[in-house]
Amino acid sequence: MAKVLLTRLRCRRAVSTLIGGLIVLTVLLAAVAIISMTSQQFFQYQQTVNSVASYRNQQQLVEKLVVNSPGLVANLAWNGCTNCNMYNMSLSNLGSVGIQLVRIYINSTGSIGSGCSSPNPQPCIIAPSSSTTNYAFGQANAFINAGELNHCLLLWLPNTVTLPNPTPAYPENTVTLVTARGNVFTFQWPFQTQTFGQSQSAFSSGNIKVAYQGTYDSENEPAAGGNGGSAYCHHETSQPYPAPPGYAEKLTGITGAGDGGVLWFMNPWVTQTIMNSANNEGPTTVYIYVDVVNAGNVAYNVAAATIDLTWSGSNHLDGWLLGVFYNGQFFTTSPTIPPGASYYAIFELTVFTIGNPPGATQSVMLWGAASFTDQTENQSYFSGTILLSGLWIRASC
């Protein structure tokens, strides 16, 4: 009996040992499996991280942002920001990926103007913003598509900050653009004029003003001493030519314009009512002048020029050169413009490809450029393009 019990105990111990061994083996195998799976997942994760990092690095390397001449153009203050100095910047994305701008830094070193130096912030730090405010640029325009050319970006600075812009042009501001991928692109402004001969692009400035005649006439604006209706809301001070940017200007002898060749030019905005009257060859004609300076070292004649203002891609306002206003006189055939001289190139807008004119509910800006040439046929050929300060269309006064 004792032997039987002893035998049974030994059998039970053997079974228990076997079961315990199986349990330990199962736990070990499970641990090995978990470790292996975790290792594989970490390896896959690391591969994904490395792939994403490699892709990001590749994208960072192919970012190529170019600043178009003239780099920056000073703009006049408008209704949305009366205490701002505005600057238009023209950029081109020559790379194969889109670029998101996150910061712009400006450091001024010149003595002309109270730029981004003491007592103002040095450098000026400009961040994207969805609203019109100081030290900001338009958030809606901060992204530049791959291959997009002549992308316009509007910068807002306080009216106490005026970037140095000497004549003749000499770089006195360093502008740094920072992208979301960490790339930094830097240029100096104003661009120094290169002097390689008559074919150089020797234009500067680019500020514009607007006049209109017909059903709506800018001579009825309060700025011109008129007493027009609700569509007329220019109140800048009037002054005959020549006049600073803040004035309405009366130009006379404009061949091809009505009312005895008299045009009243206002700061560059019109109401929606006036634009509707001018659209699709309507009863109101719109004129634009561009303030141009011969910033080169060679005299030239303006034989032909065109203007193009655009809003939302397919919407355009285009016009042809009416003539040149120089030294208080209008010329249909341009006189010789010596180096350093300024003149007005006057355009009549003749093409309105705007199906639904912008500005019906809010103010919008039309951006663009004007191109000039002397139309010569030899080595003296001369041409160039100016980035314009922009034309605002306001919903109302």
C-alpha positions, 0 to 999 in steps of 0.5 A, spaced: 500 500 500 505 504 501 509 503 495 502 504 491 502 511 494 509 513 493 508 511 486 502 515 485 506 521 488 512 520 484 507 520 478 503 526 480 510 530 481 512 528 474 506 531 471 506 537 475 513 538 473 511 537 466 505 542 466 510 547 469 515 546 464 510 547 459 507 553 462 514 556 463 516 554 455 509 558 453 511 564 457 518 564 454 515 563 447 510 568 448 515 573 451 520 572 445 514 573 440 512 579 443 519 582 443 520 580 436 513 583 434 515 589 438 522 589 434 519 589 427 514 594 429 519 599 431 524 597 425 518 599 421 516 605 425 524 607 424 524 605 416 517 610 416 521 615 420 527 615 416 523 615 409 519 621 411 525 625 414 529 623 407 523 625 403 523 632 407 530 633 406 529 632 399 523 637 399 527 642 403 533 641 398 529 642 392 526 649 394 528 654 390 525 661 391 527 667 387 525 674 388 523 678 382 525 685 380 524 690 383 524 686 390 519 691 393 514 696 391 512 701 396 504 702 396 500 707 398 496 706 405 488 705 404 482 704 407 483 698 411 490 700 414 490 708 415 496 707 419 500 702 415 506 703 410 505 697 405 510 694 400 508 689 395 513 683 394 514 679 387 516 672 388 517 666 383 517 659 386 522 655 381 522 649 385 518 642 384 515 643 391 510 648 394 513 653 399 510 656 405 512 662 408 512 663 416 517 669 417 520 675 414 525 679 417 528 686 415 534 689 417 535 696 415 542 699 415 541 706 411 540 712 413 534 714 409 528 713 412 526 710 419 527 703 417 527 697 421 533 699 425 533 703 432 528 706 435 524 701 431 525 693 432 531 691 429 530 687 425 523 687 423 519 681 424 513 680 420 509 674 421 503 671 417 496 674 419 489 673 416 487 681 418 490 687 416 495 689 422 502 692 423 508 687 422 504 682 418 503 679 411 497 676 408 496 669 410 492 667 404 498 669 400 503 665 404 503 659 400 507 659 393 505 653 388 510 649 385 512 653 378 508 659 380 511 666 377 510 673 379 506 671 386 505 677 390 505 678 397 503 684 401 507 686 407 504 691 412 509 695 416 507 701 421 507 708 418 513 710 422 517 705 419 519 707 412 524 702 408 530 706 406 530 707 398 535 711 396 536 714 389 540 712 385 538 705 388 543 702 393 542 696 397 540 698 404 535 693 407 536 686 408 530 681 407 530 674 409 524 669 408 524 663 412 520 657 409 516 652 413 521 647 411 527 651 415 530 654 408 532 661 408 532 665 402 535 672 403 536 678 398 538 686 399 533 691 397 533 696 393 536 692 387 542 696 385 541 698 377 546 694 373 549 698 367 551 693 361 548 697 356 542 700 353 538 693 353 538 693 361 532 694 365 532 701 368 526 702 371 524 704 378 518 706 382 511 703 380 506 707 384 500 708 380 494 713 380 487 712 377 482 717 373 476 716 370 471 719 365 464 718 362 458 716 366 463 717 372 468 722 372 474 723 377 473 731 376 467 730 380 471 727 386 471 731 393 479 731 392 478 735 385 473 740 388 467 736 386 460 734 389 459 728 386 454 722 389 455 716 393 460 713 388 465 719 389 469 718 396 476 721 394 478 726 399 486 727 398 488 734 398 488 736 390 494 740 387 496 741 380 502 737 377 507 736 380 504 733 386 506 728 392 503 721 392 498 723 397 495 728 392 490 728 387 493 731 380 490 735 375 494 733 368 492 737 362 493 736 354 492 729 355 490 727 347 485 722 346 482 724 353 475 727 353 473 734 357 478 738 353 484 733 355 484 734 362 484 728 367 484 728 375 488 722 377 487 720 384 490 715 389 489 708 386 482 705 388 475 706 385 468 704 388 465 698 385 460 702 382 465 706 378 468 699 376 461 696 374 460 702 369 467 701 366 466 694 365 465 690 358 467 697 355 461 701 359 460 708 359 466 710 363 473 709 361 478 708 366 486 711 366 492 709 369 498 712 370 505 709 372 510 713 376 517 711 372 524 713 374 530 712 369 534 709 374 539 707 368 545 711 366 543 711 358 537 715 356 531 712 352 525 713 349 518 710 350 515 707 344 510 702 346 508 700 353 502 695 356 499 694 363 496 688 366 492 688 372 489 681 375 485 679 380 484 671 382 488 668 376 483 669 370 480 676 371 484 681 368 484 689 366 489 690 360 491 697 357 495 700 352 500 706 352 496 713 351 502 717 352 508 720 356 507 726 361 514 729 362 516 736 365 509 738 365 507 736 358 503 730 355 507 727 349 504 722 344 511 720 342 515 720 347 521 725 348 528 722 350 528 721 358 535 722 361 538 718 366 535 720 373 529 723 370 522 721 372 515 721 368 508 718 368 506 713 363 499 714 362 495 708 360 487 707 358 484 700 360 481 697 354 480 690 356 476 688 362 476 680 362 472 680 369 466 676 369 464 678 376 467 684 378 471 683 384 469 688 390 461 686 391 462 685 398 469 687 400 475 690 398 480 687 393 486 689 390 488 688 383 496 686 382 500 687 376 506 690 372 507 695 366 512 693 360 516 698 356 520 698 350 523 703 345 522 698 339 529 699 336 532 694 332 539 693 333 544 693 339 540 699 343 534 695 344 531 697 350 525 694 355 523 692 362 518 691 366 515 694 373 511 691 378 505 696 380 503 698 387 496 695 385 489 698 384 484 697 390 476 696 388 472 698 394 465 695 395 463 702 397 466 709 401 
